[in-house]
Amino acid sequence: MANPTGPRARLLCRILLAALGESWEPKRTAMASRLNNRPPISYRESGVDIDAGNALVEAIKPLAALTRRPGAGADLGGFGALFDLQAAGFRDPILVACNDGVGTKLKIAIDTGRHASIGIDLVAMCVNDLLAQGAEPLFFLDYFAAGKLEVETARAVIAGIAEGCRQAGCALIGGETAEMPGIYSGGDYDLAGFAVGAVERGALLPRPDIAAGDVVIGLPASGAHSNGYSLVRRLVVEAQLAWDAPAPFAAATSLGEALLTPTRIYVRPVLTAIRATGSAVKGLAHITGGGLSENLPRILPAGLAAHVDLGAWRMPAVFGWLRQVSNLDDAAMLRTFNCGLGLVMIAAQAEAERVAAALASAGEAPVRIGEIEPGRGVKSPAKGKGEAEAVRYSGRLTLDPG
C-alpha cells in the first residue's frame, strides 16, 4: 500500500491545491513562532545608547571650540577633521605624530570619581613627545571607551582634554566615543590620545651635532606624571591606605587627589626658549616610562653618554614616600619614575646660560644636571632604541625639604 504521507503524496497535494487556486506552506516550528512573537531587542537594551553618544557630542562642542587655533576649526560631527598647515604659518614642515594613554593612573580617577584632570594627562603624554622632536602640537584627537556611557563622566574627562589642548596650544578637532558592554564593566573606561605636530625641516630634534661637553638641563616634574602607576597602586595597598586618607607626603590633600596631580605640559615655555635661542637647543627627552635611565640615551648619537649629577635637584616628596614603601634603591627609582624631572634638554656649552635664561623668562625653573661625555662602552636598554651608552650617575637622589 502506498505511503499516504510520502514524497509522491505531498507532490499530488501541491498539484491539486494549485488547481484549486490554493497554496501549500510547510508548518512553522514552535521555535520560529516563538522568536517572531517576542518583542524587539534594541541596541539600547544590548547596552549601547546611541542617544547618549549624540548628547555627549553636543555637550563637548563648546569645549572643542575653546581650543581653536590658526589652521583648524573645532567643528565636530564630520567623518574626518581638517587642518591647514599653510594657515598655521609653516613653510616646509615635517609632520610628527604621537599616540599614548595614561596607564593605570586612570584607575585612580575611576575609583575616586575624580575625572577632571585625567584628560590633561592624556594630552601631556602625547604633546610632550611631539615637543621632544622640536614639533609644535597642531591638533589632537581622543578615544573614549566605556562599558556604559555616562555623559557627565565623559564630559568631565573631555573637559580635561580640552584644557590640556589649551595649555599646549593645539586644537581638539575630533575623537571617538565607544560603548562596549562586555569589554568594560561597572564605571570603568579607557582613554587613548593621538596628536599631530609640525616642525620646519631644519629644526627637527635631536640634532646630529650633539657632542661631548654639551650641557644637560632638567625641567621639574609636577609629580609622578603618568608613569609607574601600577607600582604606585600596589604600594597604596601595601601601606593599607584609602584614597580619601590624607596623603603621607602632602597631609593637606587626600591621597587620591595628590596622586592625580596632572602631568606637566612643557610645550609653550620650551618652544618659546627654542625660538628665542635659535639652534642652541640640540635635543629634548620626555622622561616617561623607563625614567632618565632609558629615555635620555634615546636622543644621543652612538659613542656618547650622559653624566647626571643626582645631587643637582631635589625630588618632590611623593618620591620619598614611594621609595620608603617600595624600598627601591636609586637605580630602580631612576628606571621606574621621573624622580622629579619631566623633561631634559641638551644645549651647547657656550649657549647653556642663554637657554636657561630663556626658559626662566618663560616661567620655567631649569636646573643644570650634567653634561654629555664620551661613552665608556657600558650599555643599557634605551626605550625604543635597543641598547645605548648607559647614563653615568654620580651623587644620590635627595628630597626637596619643602
C-alpha positions as CSV (number, residue, x, y, z in Angstrom):
1,M,0.0,0.0,0.0
2,A,1.3,3.5,-0.9
3,N,2.6,5.7,1.9
4,P,-0.1,8.5,2.3
5,T,2.5,10.9,3.7
6,G,5.4,10.1,1.4
7,P,7.0,12.4,-1.2
8,R,4.7,11.4,-4.0
9,A,1.6,12.1,-1.9
10,R,2.9,15.5,-0.9
11,L,3.5,16.3,-4.6
12,L,-0.1,15.3,-5.5
13,C,-1.4,17.5,-2.8
14,R,0.5,20.5,-4.2
15,I,-0.8,19.8,-7.7
16,L,-4.4,19.5,-6.5
17,L,-4.2,22.7,-4.4
18,A,-2.6,24.6,-7.3
19,A,-5.5,23.5,-9.5
20,L,-8.0,24.9,-6.8
21,G,-6.0,28.2,-6.6
22,E,-4.7,27.5,-3.1
23,S,-1.1,27.4,-1.8
24,W,0.7,25.0,0.4
25,E,3.1,26.1,3.1
26,P,5.2,23.9,5.4
27,K,4.1,24.1,9.1
28,R,6.3,26.6,11.1
29,T,8.2,25.2,14.0
30,A,7.3,26.2,17.5
31,M,10.8,27.9,17.9
32,A,10.3,30.1,14.8
33,S,6.8,31.1,16.0
34,R,8.2,31.9,19.5
35,L,11.0,34.1,18.1
36,N,8.7,36.1,15.8
37,N,6.2,36.7,18.7
38,R,8.8,38.2,21.0
39,P,9.1,41.9,21.5
40,P,12.1,43.5,19.6
41,I,15.5,43.8,21.3
42,S,17.0,47.2,20.7
43,Y,20.6,48.4,20.6
44,R,19.9,50.2,23.8
45,E,18.8,47.0,25.5
46,S,22.1,45.4,24.4
47,G,23.9,48.1,26.3
48,V,24.6,50.7,23.7
49,D,22.8,54.1,23.9
50,I,23.1,56.0,20.6
51,D,21.2,59.0,22.1
52,A,23.7,59.2,24.9
53,G,26.6,59.3,22.4
54,N,24.8,62.1,20.5
55,A,24.2,64.0,23.7
56,L,27.9,63.8,24.5
57,V,28.9,65.2,21.1
58,E,26.6,68.2,21.7
59,A,27.9,68.7,25.2
60,I,31.6,68.8,24.2
61,K,31.2,71.0,21.1
62,P,31.7,74.2,23.3
63,L,34.8,72.6,24.8
64,A,36.3,71.9,21.4
65,A,35.5,75.4,20.3
66,L,37.7,76.8,23.1
67,T,40.8,75.1,21.5
68,R,40.6,76.8,18.1
69,R,43.9,77.8,16.6
70,P,45.1,79.0,13.2
71,G,44.8,76.2,10.7
72,A,41.9,74.4,12.5
73,G,38.3,74.9,13.2
74,A,36.7,73.0,16.0
75,D,33.5,71.6,14.4
76,L,32.7,68.1,15.5
77,G,30.4,65.6,13.8
78,G,32.1,65.0,10.4
79,F,33.7,61.8,9.3
80,G,37.1,63.5,9.4
81,A,38.8,66.7,10.6
82,L,40.8,69.1,8.5
83,F,43.9,71.1,9.3
84,D,45.5,73.8,7.1
85,L,49.3,73.8,7.6
86,Q,49.7,76.9,5.4
87,A,47.3,78.8,7.6
88,A,49.3,77.7,10.6
89,G,52.3,79.5,9.2
90,F,54.5,76.6,8.1
91,R,56.7,76.8,5.0
92,D,58.5,73.5,4.7
93,P,57.1,71.4,7.6
94,I,57.7,67.8,8.6
95,L,54.7,66.3,10.4
96,V,55.2,64.4,13.6
97,A,52.6,62.1,15.1
98,C,52.3,60.5,18.6
99,N,49.7,58.5,20.4
100,D,49.5,57.4,24.0
101,G,47.3,56.7,27.0
102,V,47.6,57.4,30.8
103,G,48.2,53.9,32.0
104,T,46.7,52.7,35.3
105,K,46.6,56.2,36.7
106,L,43.2,56.1,35.1
107,K,42.1,53.5,37.6
108,I,42.7,56.0,40.5
109,A,40.4,58.6,38.7
110,I,37.7,55.9,38.3
111,D,38.0,54.6,41.9
112,T,37.9,58.2,43.4
113,G,35.4,59.7,41.0
114,R,37.8,62.4,40.2
115,H,37.7,62.8,36.4
116,A,38.6,66.4,35.9
117,S,42.3,66.3,35.3
118,I,43.0,62.8,33.7
119,G,42.4,64.3,30.3
120,I,45.3,66.8,30.9
121,D,47.5,63.7,31.4
122,L,46.3,62.2,28.2
123,V,47.2,65.3,26.2
124,A,50.5,65.8,28.1
125,M,51.8,62.3,27.3
126,C,51.3,62.9,23.6
127,V,52.3,66.6,23.1
128,N,55.4,66.3,25.3
129,D,56.6,63.5,22.9
130,L,55.9,65.8,20.0
131,L,58.0,68.5,21.7
132,A,60.9,66.1,22.0
133,Q,61.2,66.2,18.2
134,G,61.1,70.0,18.2
135,A,57.5,70.0,16.9
136,E,54.7,72.4,17.7
137,P,51.5,70.5,18.5
138,L,48.8,71.3,16.0
139,F,45.8,69.1,16.7
140,F,44.6,66.3,19.0
141,L,42.0,63.5,18.8
142,D,40.8,61.4,21.7
143,Y,39.3,57.9,22.0
144,F,37.0,57.3,25.0
145,A,35.6,53.8,25.5
146,A,33.3,52.5,28.3
147,G,31.0,49.7,29.1
148,K,28.2,52.2,29.6
149,L,28.5,55.8,28.5
150,E,27.9,58.1,31.4
151,V,27.6,61.5,29.8
152,E,28.6,63.6,32.8
153,T,31.7,61.5,33.4
154,A,32.7,61.6,29.8
155,R,32.1,65.3,29.6
156,A,34.4,65.9,32.7
157,V,37.1,63.8,31.1
158,I,36.9,65.6,27.8
159,A,36.8,68.9,29.5
160,G,40.2,68.0,30.9
161,I,41.4,67.0,27.4
162,A,40.3,70.4,26.1
163,E,42.2,72.1,29.0
164,G,45.3,70.1,28.1
165,C,44.9,71.2,24.5
166,R,44.5,74.8,25.6
167,Q,47.7,74.6,27.6
168,A,49.6,73.0,24.7
169,G,48.2,75.4,22.1
170,C,46.7,72.7,19.9
171,A,43.2,72.2,18.6
172,L,40.8,69.4,19.8
173,I,39.5,68.6,16.3
174,G,37.8,65.3,16.8
175,G,37.6,62.0,18.6
176,E,35.6,58.8,19.0
177,T,33.4,57.5,21.8
178,A,32.6,53.8,22.1
179,E,30.2,51.9,24.3
180,M,31.4,48.3,24.6
181,P,29.4,46.3,27.2
182,G,31.2,43.1,28.0
183,I,34.6,44.6,27.5
184,Y,34.5,47.1,30.3
185,S,32.5,46.6,33.5
186,G,30.9,49.0,36.0
187,G,32.2,52.5,35.8
188,D,35.4,51.6,34.0
189,Y,36.5,53.5,30.9
190,D,39.7,53.8,28.9
191,L,41.4,56.6,27.1
192,A,43.8,57.0,24.2
193,G,45.0,60.1,22.5
194,F,46.5,61.0,19.1
195,A,48.4,64.2,18.4
196,V,50.0,65.6,15.3
197,G,52.5,68.4,15.3
198,A,54.8,70.0,12.8
199,V,58.4,71.3,12.7
200,E,60.3,73.2,10.0
201,R,62.7,70.8,8.3
202,G,65.8,72.4,9.6
203,A,64.6,72.5,13.2
204,L,63.9,68.8,13.8
205,L,65.3,67.4,17.0
206,P,67.5,65.8,18.1
207,R,70.2,67.5,16.1
208,P,73.1,65.4,14.8
209,D,75.8,67.7,16.3
210,I,75.3,66.7,19.9
211,A,78.8,66.5,21.3
212,A,80.9,65.8,24.4
213,G,80.8,68.8,26.6
214,D,77.2,69.8,25.9
215,V,75.2,70.6,28.9
216,V,72.2,68.6,30.2
217,I,69.4,70.8,31.6
218,G,66.4,69.4,33.5
219,L,62.9,70.8,34.0
220,P,60.9,70.0,37.1
221,A,58.0,67.5,37.1
222,S,54.7,68.0,38.9
223,G,54.9,64.6,40.5
224,A,54.9,61.0,39.1
225,H,53.2,62.3,36.0
226,S,51.6,59.2,34.3
227,N,54.2,56.5,34.7
228,G,54.9,53.8,37.3
229,Y,51.2,53.8,38.5
230,S,50.9,50.0,38.6
231,L,53.6,50.1,41.2
232,V,52.1,53.2,42.9
233,R,48.7,51.5,43.2
234,R,50.4,48.3,44.6
235,L,52.2,50.4,47.2
236,V,49.0,52.1,48.3
237,V,47.6,48.6,49.0
238,E,50.8,47.7,50.9
239,A,50.5,50.8,53.0
240,Q,46.8,49.9,53.7
241,L,45.7,53.4,52.8
242,A,42.3,54.6,51.4
243,W,42.2,57.1,48.5
244,D,40.4,59.6,50.8
245,A,43.1,59.3,53.5
246,P,45.5,62.2,53.9
247,A,48.5,61.8,51.6
248,P,51.5,60.8,53.7
249,F,53.6,63.2,51.7
250,A,51.0,66.0,51.5
251,A,48.9,66.0,54.6
252,A,46.5,68.8,53.5
253,T,45.5,66.7,50.4
254,S,43.8,63.3,50.1
255,L,46.0,60.5,48.7
256,G,43.8,60.1,45.6
257,E,43.9,63.8,44.8
258,A,47.6,64.1,45.3
259,L,48.4,61.1,43.1
260,L,46.1,62.5,40.4
261,T,48.2,65.7,40.1
262,P,48.3,66.1,36.3
263,T,51.4,65.7,34.1
264,R,53.0,69.0,33.2
265,I,52.8,70.2,29.7
266,Y,56.1,71.8,28.7
267,V,55.1,73.0,25.2
268,R,54.7,76.7,25.5
269,P,57.8,77.6,27.6
270,V,60.1,75.2,25.7
271,L,59.1,76.3,22.3
272,T,59.4,79.9,23.4
273,A,63.0,79.2,24.6
274,I,63.9,77.3,21.3
275,R,62.6,80.2,19.2
276,A,64.5,82.7,21.3
277,T,67.8,80.9,21.2
278,G,67.9,79.6,17.6
279,S,69.9,76.4,17.3
280,A,71.2,76.4,20.9
281,V,68.9,73.5,21.9
282,K,70.2,70.3,20.4
283,G,68.0,67.7,21.9
284,L,65.0,67.0,24.2
285,A,63.9,63.9,26.1
286,H,60.5,63.4,27.6
287,I,61.1,61.4,30.8
288,T,58.3,58.8,30.9
289,G,58.3,55.0,31.4
290,G,61.9,53.9,31.9
291,G,62.9,57.2,33.6
292,L,66.1,59.0,32.9
293,S,68.0,55.8,32.5
294,E,66.1,54.7,29.4
295,N,64.8,57.9,27.9
296,L,67.9,60.2,27.9
297,P,70.1,57.7,25.9
298,R,67.4,57.7,23.1
299,I,68.5,61.1,21.8
300,L,72.3,60.6,21.9
301,P,74.5,59.7,18.9
302,A,76.4,56.5,19.1
303,G,79.5,56.7,21.3
304,L,78.2,59.4,23.6
305,A,76.8,59.1,27.1
306,A,75.2,61.4,29.6
307,H,76.7,62.1,33.0
308,V,74.0,63.1,35.5
309,D,74.6,64.5,39.0
310,L,71.8,63.3,41.2
311,G,72.5,65.9,43.8
312,A,71.7,68.8,41.3
313,W,68.0,68.8,42.0
314,R,65.6,67.7,44.8
315,M,62.8,65.2,44.3
316,P,59.2,66.1,45.3
317,A,58.0,64.5,48.5
318,V,55.9,61.9,46.7
319,F,59.0,60.1,45.5
320,G,60.3,59.9,49.1
321,W,57.2,58.1,50.1
322,L,57.3,55.8,47.1
323,R,61.0,55.0,47.9
324,Q,60.2,54.3,51.5
325,V,57.3,52.0,50.9
326,S,58.9,50.2,48.0
327,N,62.4,50.0,49.4
328,L,63.8,50.6,45.9
329,D,67.4,51.8,45.5
330,D,68.3,54.8,43.4
331,A,68.9,52.7,40.3
332,A,65.5,51.2,40.4
333,M,63.8,54.5,41.2
334,L,65.6,56.2,38.2
335,R,64.3,53.4,35.8
336,T,60.7,53.5,37.2
337,F,59.9,57.1,37.9
338,N,60.9,60.5,36.5
339,C,62.2,61.3,40.0
340,G,61.3,64.9,39.7
341,L,62.4,65.8,36.1
342,G,59.8,65.6,33.4
343,L,61.8,66.9,30.5
344,V,65.5,67.1,29.9
345,M,67.3,69.1,27.2
346,I,70.8,69.3,25.8
347,A,72.4,72.6,24.9
348,A,75.8,73.6,23.6
349,Q,78.2,74.6,26.4
350,A,78.5,78.2,25.2
351,E,74.7,78.5,24.9
352,A,73.6,76.9,28.1
353,E,73.2,80.0,30.1
354,R,71.2,81.7,27.4
355,V,68.9,78.7,27.1
356,A,68.4,78.6,30.9
357,A,67.6,82.4,30.9
358,A,65.1,82.0,28.1
359,L,63.4,79.1,30.0
360,A,63.3,81.2,33.2
361,S,61.8,84.1,31.3
362,A,59.1,81.7,30.0
363,G,58.2,80.7,33.6
364,E,60.3,77.5,33.9
365,A,62.8,76.6,36.6
366,P,65.7,75.0,34.7
367,V,68.4,73.0,36.5
368,R,71.8,72.1,35.1
369,I,72.1,68.4,35.9
370,G,75.1,67.2,34.0
371,E,76.9,67.0,30.7
372,I,77.5,64.8,27.6
373,E,80.7,62.8,27.6
374,P,82.4,60.1,25.6
375,G,80.8,56.7,26.1
376,R,82.7,54.1,28.3
377,G,81.3,51.1,26.5
378,V,78.8,50.4,29.3
379,K,75.5,49.5,27.7
380,S,71.9,49.7,28.9
381,P,68.4,49.5,27.4
382,A,67.2,52.6,25.7
383,K,63.5,52.8,25.3
384,G,62.6,52.2,21.7
385,K,66.2,52.2,20.6
386,G,67.7,48.9,21.9
387,E,71.0,49.2,23.7
388,A,72.8,52.5,24.1
389,E,75.5,54.0,26.2
390,A,74.3,53.9,29.8
391,V,73.7,57.1,31.8
392,R,76.5,57.6,34.3
393,Y,75.2,58.8,37.7
394,S,77.1,60.5,40.5
395,G,75.7,61.6,43.9
396,R,72.4,60.4,45.5
397,L,68.8,61.2,45.0
398,T,67.6,63.7,47.6
399,L,64.3,65.1,48.6
400,D,63.0,68.7,48.5
401,P,63.0,69.8,52.1
402,G,59.9,71.9,51.4
